[in-house]
Amino acid sequence: MLKTNLLNIVFCCLFVFCFSNTEINAQRVYGVRDSTTYVINSIDTVIAGKHKLYKKQGTSLNLIAEFNNMLGVLGSTERAWIRDFDFWDAQNWYVLLGWRYDGGSTILYKTNNAGINWTIDTSYYSQSQHQSLNQVQIVDNQRAFLFDGYYTSDVLRTNDGGNTWERWIESSMFSNHRGIFICNDSTYYLWGSPGDPWIPYMFPIPISAFNSLNYQVVRCDQNPNCITANGIPNNEHYTADIESYFTPIFNNLCSQVLSVNEINFQNQFEIYPNPNNGKFTLLLNNFTEKGILEIYNALGQKIYQSAITNQKSEVEFSNGKTSGLYFVKFYTKHATLTKLIVIP
């Protein structure tokens, strides 16, 4: 009995060690030194390892998909790595596969049934000059960014859930754009990591660029508003490190923007009466863009959606309507406005 127990203990230890040091704690690209966890909602958590995706349910891990069919497809003798994962909702996900290092080809996989079936998404190809993505960034249920290219990185954007893409920023500067910080949907900061041996950067995108296509950004040595990450060694250009470095700087900048613009910004959006019984008037002051109106309950569940084309609109909803608090969101390609309503 003692011998059996010892063998069981040794087996369990070996299992935990091997499992936790291969896929779940794999060193992934961009300095994500172990697996990355993505909390999709209160039920679903996805963990991305080196080549595999898992779903965490309680204390158990269930394999969703293993991307082992990419050997040689990307011009490499090694298996493709999961370079990024992002999701629109609990069913619709992106997985970016590529060579371990920047500059190689990548393939964007998508699923619309939580990983049961996968297809290759080439919808962005017509706007991409590189077909080598650095990062995927989903903002909300309609908007997302793709950052592609090596040394001359572009930014692609979609406003219809990934059905169509447009090249928003076309870059000739030596840089690999990685992400965009968004402050109240009115102030954007583009950040990333230049190639060797320059240091990471972050700089604001001017409002004049919001309605542009193929907008040319100004490189940091010519941009007085560029902020560089002097605290990150040149050989540590990992996305996670760069994002961690710039996040508190951005939060401080964003708080200053909000303190100046918050009152004027929110005054663009009026709802009356409030409280109401699910029927109200939406008024957009000095706001002429067409947009989408969404209503969410206190659990974060979307219960209403409608296109808004007029500055004054009558809204009535009944689906899921009970007494309580509701969040009303109106968003366009360039702005998002939110209000809280009460149903007694």
The 8 nearest C-alpha neighbors of each residue, nearest first, counted from 0:
[[1, 3, 2, 4, 5, 6, 7, 8],
 [2, 0, 4, 3, 5, 6, 7, 8],
 [1, 3, 5, 0, 4, 6, 7, 8],
 [4, 2, 0, 6, 1, 5, 7, 8],
 [3, 5, 7, 1, 6, 2, 0, 8],
 [6, 4, 8, 2, 7, 3, 9, 1],
 [5, 7, 9, 3, 4, 8, 10, 2],
 [8, 6, 4, 10, 5, 9, 11, 3],
 [9, 7, 5, 11, 6, 10, 12, 4],
 [8, 10, 6, 12, 7, 11, 13, 5],
 [9, 11, 7, 13, 8, 12, 6, 14],
 [12, 10, 14, 8, 13, 9, 7, 15],
 [11, 13, 9, 15, 14, 10, 16, 8],
 [12, 14, 16, 10, 11, 15, 17, 9],
 [15, 13, 11, 17, 12, 16, 18, 10],
 [14, 16, 12, 18, 13, 17, 19, 11],
 [17, 15, 13, 19, 14, 18, 12, 20],
 [16, 18, 14, 20, 19, 15, 13, 21],
 [19, 17, 15, 20, 21, 16, 14, 22],
 [18, 20, 23, 24, 16, 17, 15, 21],
 [19, 21, 24, 17, 18, 16, 25, 22],
 [20, 22, 25, 18, 19, 24, 23, 17],
 [21, 23, 25, 48, 24, 49, 20, 18],
 [22, 24, 48, 19, 34, 25, 21, 20],
 [25, 23, 33, 34, 20, 19, 22, 21],
 [26, 24, 22, 33, 21, 49, 23, 48],
 [27, 25, 32, 33, 31, 24, 28, 49],
 [26, 28, 31, 49, 32, 25, 30, 29],
 [27, 29, 30, 99, 82, 31, 26, 100],
 [30, 28, 237, 238, 31, 27, 239, 236],
 [29, 31, 237, 32, 28, 27, 239, 238],
 [32, 30, 27, 33, 29, 28, 26, 239],
 [33, 31, 26, 30, 27, 25, 34, 24],
 [32, 34, 24, 25, 26, 31, 35, 27],
 [33, 35, 48, 24, 23, 47, 25, 46],
 [34, 36, 47, 46, 33, 37, 48, 31],
 [35, 37, 46, 45, 38, 47, 34, 44],
 [38, 36, 45, 44, 39, 46, 35, 85],
 [39, 37, 44, 40, 36, 43, 45, 41],
 [38, 40, 43, 44, 37, 89, 88, 41],
 [41, 39, 43, 42, 38, 44, 89, 88],
 [40, 42, 43, 39, 38, 44, 298, 89],
 [43, 41, 40, 44, 56, 39, 38, 55],
 [42, 44, 40, 39, 41, 38, 45, 55],
 [43, 45, 38, 55, 39, 37, 54, 46],
 [46, 44, 54, 37, 53, 36, 55, 38],
 [47, 45, 36, 53, 35, 52, 37, 54],
 [48, 46, 52, 35, 34, 51, 53, 45],
 [49, 47, 34, 22, 23, 51, 50, 25],
 [48, 50, 25, 22, 27, 80, 81, 51],
 [49, 51, 66, 80, 81, 48, 65, 67],
 [52, 50, 65, 48, 64, 49, 47, 66],
 [51, 53, 47, 64, 63, 46, 62, 48],
 [54, 52, 62, 63, 46, 61, 45, 60],
 [53, 55, 45, 61, 60, 44, 46, 63],
 [54, 56, 60, 44, 59, 45, 57, 53],
 [57, 55, 59, 58, 60, 54, 43, 44],
 [56, 58, 59, 55, 60, 42, 44, 54],
 [57, 59, 56, 60, 55, 61, 54, 44],
 [60, 58, 56, 57, 55, 61, 54, 53],
 [61, 59, 55, 54, 53, 56, 62, 58],
 [62, 60, 54, 53, 63, 55, 59, 56],
 [61, 63, 53, 64, 52, 54, 60, 51],
 [64, 62, 53, 52, 114, 61, 54, 65],
 [63, 65, 52, 51, 62, 66, 114, 53],
 [66, 64, 51, 67, 50, 52, 63, 62],
 [67, 65, 50, 68, 51, 64, 69, 79],
 [66, 68, 69, 65, 78, 70, 50, 79],
 [67, 69, 66, 70, 78, 72, 79, 65],
 [70, 68, 72, 67, 79, 78, 71, 66],
 [71, 69, 78, 72, 68, 77, 76, 79],
 [70, 72, 75, 74, 76, 73, 69, 77],
 [73, 71, 69, 70, 74, 75, 68, 79],
 [72, 74, 71, 75, 104, 105, 98, 97],
 [75, 73, 71, 72, 76, 104, 103, 70],
 [76, 74, 71, 77, 73, 98, 70, 72],
 [75, 77, 71, 70, 78, 74, 73, 72],
 [78, 76, 75, 70, 79, 71, 98, 69],
 [77, 79, 70, 69, 80, 67, 76, 71],
 [78, 80, 97, 98, 69, 96, 77, 70],
 [81, 79, 97, 96, 50, 82, 49, 99],
 [80, 82, 96, 50, 83, 49, 95, 97],
 [81, 83, 95, 96, 80, 28, 97, 84],
 [84, 82, 95, 81, 94, 134, 135, 85],
 [83, 85, 94, 93, 95, 86, 82, 135],
 [86, 84, 93, 92, 135, 137, 94, 83],
 [85, 87, 92, 88, 91, 93, 137, 84],
 [86, 88, 91, 140, 92, 137, 139, 85],
 [89, 87, 91, 90, 86, 39, 92, 140],
 [88, 90, 91, 39, 113, 87, 40, 43],
 [91, 89, 113, 112, 111, 88, 92, 110],
 [90, 92, 111, 87, 88, 110, 86, 89],
 [93, 91, 86, 110, 109, 85, 87, 90],
 [92, 94, 109, 85, 84, 108, 86, 95],
 [93, 95, 84, 108, 107, 83, 109, 96],
 [96, 94, 107, 83, 82, 81, 106, 108],
 [97, 95, 81, 106, 80, 105, 82, 79],
 [96, 98, 105, 79, 80, 104, 82, 99],
 [97, 99, 79, 100, 103, 80, 73, 104],
 [98, 100, 28, 80, 97, 101, 79, 82],
 [101, 99, 98, 102, 103, 28, 97, 29],
 [102, 100, 103, 149, 99, 133, 98, 131],
 [101, 103, 149, 131, 100, 104, 148, 150],
 [104, 102, 101, 98, 131, 105, 100, 97],
 [105, 103, 131, 73, 97, 130, 102, 106],
 [104, 106, 97, 131, 96, 132, 103, 130],
 [105, 107, 96, 95, 108, 97, 119, 104],
 [108, 106, 95, 120, 119, 94, 96, 109],
 [107, 109, 119, 94, 118, 120, 93, 95],
 [110, 108, 93, 118, 92, 117, 120, 119],
 [109, 111, 117, 92, 91, 114, 112, 116],
 [110, 112, 91, 90, 113, 92, 109, 114],
 [111, 113, 90, 114, 110, 115, 91, 116],
 [114, 112, 90, 115, 111, 110, 91, 89],
 [113, 115, 116, 110, 112, 63, 117, 64],
 [114, 116, 112, 113, 117, 63, 110, 64],
 [117, 115, 114, 110, 112, 118, 111, 113],
 [118, 116, 110, 109, 108, 114, 115, 119],
 [117, 119, 109, 108, 120, 110, 116, 107],
 [118, 120, 108, 107, 109, 121, 117, 106],
 [119, 121, 107, 108, 122, 109, 118, 123],
 [122, 120, 124, 123, 119, 107, 106, 125],
 [123, 121, 124, 120, 163, 162, 164, 125],
 [122, 124, 164, 121, 125, 126, 127, 163],
 [125, 123, 127, 126, 121, 122, 130, 128],
 [124, 126, 123, 127, 122, 128, 164, 121],
 [127, 125, 124, 166, 123, 165, 128, 164],
 [128, 126, 124, 129, 125, 130, 123, 166],
 [127, 129, 130, 126, 148, 124, 153, 147],
 [128, 130, 148, 131, 127, 147, 132, 149],
 [131, 129, 127, 132, 128, 104, 105, 124],
 [130, 132, 104, 105, 129, 147, 148, 103],
 [133, 131, 147, 146, 134, 105, 148, 130],
 [134, 132, 147, 146, 177, 131, 148, 101],
 [133, 135, 146, 132, 177, 145, 83, 136],
 [134, 136, 145, 144, 146, 137, 85, 83],
 [135, 137, 144, 143, 138, 145, 134, 178],
 [138, 136, 143, 139, 142, 144, 135, 85],
 [137, 139, 143, 142, 136, 140, 141, 144],
 [140, 138, 142, 141, 137, 87, 143, 160],
 [139, 141, 87, 142, 160, 138, 88, 137],
 [142, 140, 160, 159, 158, 139, 143, 157],
 [143, 141, 158, 157, 138, 139, 160, 140],
 [142, 144, 137, 138, 157, 136, 156, 141],
 [145, 143, 156, 136, 155, 135, 137, 146],
 [144, 146, 135, 155, 154, 134, 147, 156],
 [147, 145, 154, 134, 133, 132, 153, 176],
 [148, 146, 132, 133, 152, 153, 131, 145],
 [147, 149, 152, 129, 131, 151, 132, 153],
 [148, 150, 102, 151, 152, 175, 101, 147],
 [149, 151, 173, 174, 175, 152, 194, 148],
 [152, 150, 171, 149, 170, 173, 148, 172],
 [151, 153, 148, 175, 147, 149, 170, 176],
 [154, 152, 169, 170, 147, 168, 146, 148],
 [153, 155, 146, 168, 167, 145, 166, 147],
 [154, 156, 166, 145, 167, 165, 144, 164],
 [157, 155, 144, 164, 165, 143, 167, 145],
 [156, 158, 164, 142, 143, 161, 159, 163],
 [157, 159, 142, 141, 160, 332, 156, 143],
 [160, 158, 141, 161, 157, 162, 142, 163],
 [159, 161, 141, 162, 142, 158, 140, 157],
 [160, 162, 163, 157, 159, 164, 158, 143],
 [161, 163, 160, 159, 122, 164, 157, 158],
 [164, 162, 161, 157, 122, 159, 123, 165],
 [165, 163, 157, 123, 156, 155, 126, 161],
 [164, 166, 155, 156, 126, 167, 157, 163],
 [167, 165, 155, 126, 213, 168, 212, 154],
 [166, 168, 212, 213, 155, 154, 165, 214],
 [169, 167, 214, 213, 154, 153, 166, 215],
 [170, 168, 213, 153, 215, 214, 167, 154],
 [171, 169, 153, 172, 151, 215, 152, 216],
 [170, 172, 151, 173, 169, 215, 152, 216],
 [173, 171, 170, 218, 151, 174, 150, 217],
 [172, 174, 150, 151, 193, 171, 194, 175],
 [175, 173, 193, 150, 172, 151, 192, 152],
 [174, 176, 152, 192, 193, 150, 191, 149],
 [175, 177, 191, 152, 190, 146, 174, 178],
 [178, 176, 191, 134, 190, 146, 175, 133],
 [177, 179, 190, 189, 176, 191, 180, 136],
 [180, 178, 189, 188, 190, 181, 187, 177],
 [179, 181, 188, 187, 189, 182, 178, 249],
 [182, 180, 187, 184, 186, 179, 183, 188],
 [181, 183, 186, 184, 253, 185, 187, 180],
 [184, 182, 185, 181, 186, 335, 257, 334],
 [185, 183, 334, 182, 181, 335, 186, 333],
 [184, 186, 183, 182, 334, 187, 333, 181],
 [187, 185, 182, 184, 181, 183, 188, 203],
 [188, 186, 181, 204, 180, 203, 182, 179],
 [189, 187, 203, 180, 202, 179, 204, 201],
 [188, 190, 179, 201, 202, 178, 203, 180],
 [191, 189, 201, 178, 200, 176, 177, 179],
 [190, 192, 176, 177, 175, 200, 199, 178],
 [191, 193, 199, 175, 174, 236, 200, 176],
 [194, 192, 174, 175, 197, 173, 199, 198],
 [193, 195, 196, 174, 150, 197, 192, 173],
 [196, 194, 197, 193, 233, 234, 198, 192],
 [195, 197, 233, 194, 198, 193, 234, 232],
 [198, 196, 195, 193, 194, 233, 199, 192],
 [197, 199, 233, 228, 193, 227, 200, 229],
 [200, 198, 192, 228, 227, 191, 193, 197],
 [199, 201, 227, 226, 190, 191, 228, 192],
 [202, 200, 190, 226, 189, 225, 188, 227],
 [201, 203, 225, 188, 189, 224, 226, 190],
 [204, 202, 188, 187, 205, 189, 224, 201],
 [203, 205, 187, 188, 206, 189, 202, 208],
 [206, 204, 207, 208, 203, 209, 187, 186],
 [205, 207, 208, 209, 204, 186, 185, 210],
 [206, 208, 205, 209, 210, 211, 204, 214],
 [207, 209, 211, 206, 210, 205, 214, 204],
 [210, 208, 206, 211, 207, 333, 205, 204],
 [211, 209, 208, 207, 212, 333, 206, 167],
 [212, 210, 208, 209, 214, 167, 213, 207],
 [211, 213, 167, 214, 166, 168, 210, 165],
 [214, 212, 169, 168, 167, 166, 215, 211],
 [213, 215, 168, 212, 169, 211, 167, 208],
 [214, 216, 169, 170, 168, 213, 217, 171],
 [217, 215, 170, 214, 218, 168, 169, 172],
 [216, 218, 222, 221, 219, 215, 172, 170],
 [217, 219, 172, 221, 220, 222, 216, 173],
 [218, 220, 222, 221, 225, 217, 223, 200],
 [219, 221, 218, 222, 223, 225, 217, 224],
 [222, 220, 219, 218, 217, 223, 225, 224],
 [221, 223, 219, 224, 225, 220, 217, 218],
 [224, 222, 225, 221, 219, 220, 226, 202],
 [225, 223, 222, 202, 226, 203, 219, 201],
 [224, 226, 202, 219, 222, 223, 201, 227],
 [227, 225, 201, 200, 202, 224, 228, 219],
 [226, 228, 200, 199, 229, 201, 198, 225],
 [229, 227, 199, 230, 231, 200, 198, 226],
 [228, 230, 231, 227, 198, 232, 199, 233],
 [229, 231, 228, 232, 244, 227, 198, 233],
 [230, 232, 229, 228, 233, 235, 198, 236],
 [233, 231, 235, 234, 230, 229, 236, 198],
 [234, 232, 235, 198, 196, 236, 231, 197],
 [233, 235, 232, 236, 196, 195, 231, 237],
 [236, 234, 232, 233, 237, 231, 240, 30],
 [237, 235, 234, 192, 233, 238, 241, 199],
 [238, 236, 29, 30, 240, 239, 235, 241],
 [237, 239, 241, 29, 240, 242, 236, 30],
 [238, 240, 242, 237, 241, 243, 31, 30],
 [241, 239, 243, 237, 238, 242, 244, 236],
 [240, 242, 244, 238, 243, 239, 237, 245],
 [241, 243, 239, 245, 244, 240, 246, 238],
 [244, 242, 240, 246, 241, 245, 239, 247],
 [243, 245, 241, 242, 246, 240, 247, 228],
 [244, 246, 248, 242, 243, 247, 249, 241],
 [245, 247, 249, 243, 248, 244, 242, 250],
 [248, 246, 250, 249, 245, 251, 244, 243],
 [249, 247, 245, 251, 246, 250, 252, 244],
 [248, 250, 252, 246, 251, 247, 253, 245],
 [251, 249, 247, 253, 252, 248, 246, 254],
 [250, 252, 254, 248, 249, 253, 247, 255],
 [253, 251, 249, 255, 250, 254, 248, 256],
 [252, 254, 256, 250, 255, 251, 182, 249],
 [255, 253, 257, 251, 256, 252, 250, 258],
 [254, 256, 258, 252, 253, 257, 251, 259],
 [257, 255, 253, 259, 254, 258, 260, 252],
 [258, 256, 261, 254, 260, 259, 255, 253],
 [257, 259, 255, 256, 261, 260, 254, 262],
 [260, 258, 257, 256, 261, 255, 262, 263],
 [261, 259, 257, 263, 264, 262, 258, 256],
 [260, 262, 257, 264, 263, 258, 259, 265],
 [263, 261, 264, 265, 260, 266, 259, 258],
 [264, 262, 266, 260, 265, 261, 267, 259],
 [265, 263, 261, 266, 262, 267, 260, 336],
 [264, 266, 267, 262, 263, 268, 261, 336],
 [265, 267, 263, 268, 264, 262, 269, 284],
 [268, 266, 284, 265, 283, 264, 285, 286],
 [267, 269, 283, 266, 265, 282, 284, 336],
 [270, 268, 282, 281, 283, 271, 267, 266],
 [271, 269, 281, 280, 272, 282, 279, 273],
 [272, 270, 273, 280, 279, 269, 281, 275],
 [271, 273, 275, 274, 279, 270, 280, 278],
 [274, 272, 275, 271, 340, 341, 270, 279],
 [273, 275, 341, 342, 272, 340, 343, 276],
 [276, 274, 273, 342, 277, 272, 278, 341],
 [275, 277, 342, 278, 274, 343, 279, 341],
 [278, 276, 316, 315, 275, 279, 317, 342],
 [277, 279, 315, 276, 314, 275, 316, 280],
 [280, 278, 314, 271, 272, 313, 315, 281],
 [279, 281, 313, 271, 270, 312, 314, 282],
 [282, 280, 270, 312, 311, 269, 313, 279],
 [281, 283, 311, 269, 310, 268, 284, 270],
 [282, 284, 310, 268, 286, 267, 285, 311],
 [283, 285, 267, 286, 282, 268, 310, 266],
 [286, 284, 287, 283, 267, 310, 268, 288],
 [287, 285, 284, 283, 288, 267, 310, 268],
 [286, 288, 285, 310, 289, 309, 283, 284],
 [289, 287, 286, 290, 331, 308, 332, 309],
 [288, 290, 308, 307, 331, 287, 309, 291],
 [289, 291, 331, 307, 330, 306, 288, 329],
 [290, 292, 306, 330, 329, 307, 305, 293],
 [291, 293, 329, 305, 304, 328, 306, 307],
 [294, 292, 304, 328, 303, 327, 329, 291],
 [293, 295, 327, 303, 326, 301, 302, 328],
 [296, 294, 301, 326, 300, 299, 325, 302],
 [295, 297, 325, 298, 299, 300, 326, 301],
 [296, 298, 299, 325, 324, 295, 300, 326],
 [299, 297, 296, 300, 295, 301, 325, 324],
 [298, 300, 296, 297, 295, 301, 326, 325],
 [301, 299, 295, 296, 298, 302, 297, 294],
 [300, 302, 295, 294, 303, 299, 296, 293],
 [303, 301, 295, 294, 318, 300, 319, 296],
 [302, 304, 294, 293, 301, 316, 305, 318],
 [305, 303, 293, 292, 294, 291, 306, 302],
 [304, 306, 292, 291, 307, 293, 303, 290],
 [305, 307, 291, 290, 292, 308, 304, 289],
 [306, 308, 290, 291, 289, 309, 305, 292],
 [307, 309, 289, 306, 290, 310, 288, 312],
 [310, 308, 311, 307, 312, 289, 287, 283],
 [309, 311, 283, 282, 287, 312, 286, 308],
 [312, 310, 282, 309, 281, 283, 280, 313],
 [313, 311, 281, 280, 309, 314, 310, 282],
 [312, 314, 280, 279, 281, 315, 311, 278],
 [315, 313, 279, 278, 280, 312, 316, 281],
 [316, 314, 278, 277, 279, 313, 317, 280],
 [317, 315, 277, 318, 278, 303, 314, 320],
 [316, 318, 320, 319, 277, 315, 303, 302],
 [319, 317, 320, 302, 316, 303, 321, 277],
 [320, 318, 317, 302, 321, 296, 316, 303],
 [321, 319, 317, 318, 322, 277, 316, 342],
 [322, 320, 323, 319, 342, 343, 317, 324],
 [321, 323, 342, 343, 320, 324, 341, 276],
 [322, 324, 342, 341, 321, 343, 325, 297],
 [323, 325, 341, 340, 297, 342, 296, 339],
 [326, 324, 296, 340, 295, 339, 297, 341],
 [325, 327, 339, 295, 294, 338, 340, 296],
 [326, 328, 294, 338, 337, 293, 339, 325],
 [329, 327, 337, 293, 292, 336, 294, 330],
 [330, 328, 292, 336, 291, 335, 337, 293],
 [329, 331, 335, 290, 291, 334, 336, 328],
 [330, 332, 290, 334, 333, 335, 289, 291],
 [331, 333, 334, 158, 330, 290, 142, 335],
 [332, 334, 331, 209, 184, 335, 185, 330],
 [335, 333, 184, 331, 330, 332, 185, 336],
 [334, 336, 330, 329, 184, 331, 337, 328],
 [337, 335, 329, 328, 330, 334, 268, 265],
 [338, 336, 328, 327, 329, 335, 326, 339],
 [339, 337, 327, 326, 340, 328, 336, 268],
 [338, 340, 326, 325, 327, 324, 341, 337],
 [341, 339, 325, 324, 273, 274, 326, 338],
 [340, 342, 274, 324, 323, 343, 325, 273],
 [341, 343, 322, 323, 275, 276, 274, 324],
 [342, 322, 341, 323, 274, 276, 275, 321]]
